[in-house]
Amino acid sequence: MYQLLRDNIEQHVHLSDTEFSHFATSFEAKEIEKKQFLLREGEICRFEGFVTKGIFSVYHLDKNGDKQILYFAHENWWVTNIDSFTNNLPSQLFIEALEDSEVLLISKSDKESAYINLPKIEKLFRVMTQKTHVALQRRMIDSLSKTADQRYIDFIEKYPQLYQRLSNLQIAAYLGVSHEFLSKIRRKIAGQK
């Protein structure tokens, strides 16, 4: 569980064994069963989480009660509601386990303490935040400039293992299309092969 966290961190910064051990004590391991929530709309997000097993869906419900999925967080991904976590505001998002999952959680105070005691951690989160901004910007541009067909193809090419673990309803909610429209896209693409 903690080795996956260390491997993820090492992609961005190098920590000595002592530094990593100190940082790792800041996390609380939590198991979440399928269909349970890590966060519900209206709650204050008090954590940033690192997924060690399973998949989480981070979504908002529109005025009709339909899910609008911002992203999926699976093994080796971080998950949070950054607005709620940073600004201490009620969440507009849900974070729900799509499979039996395990996550390592760090609180805001423990994260701030790590910034002071381990300056490399501040660099780690700065680099990760920059990469998240890039990914969200690309997703916004794709949503505005690509057809649903193109976004679907991009999704299955970019996340082939994740694609196989998700339902068509979940993928449709991520792409911003109805389940029926996604079925049409799949039939159209299958017919082209």
Disulfide bonds with the S-S distance in Angstrom:
none
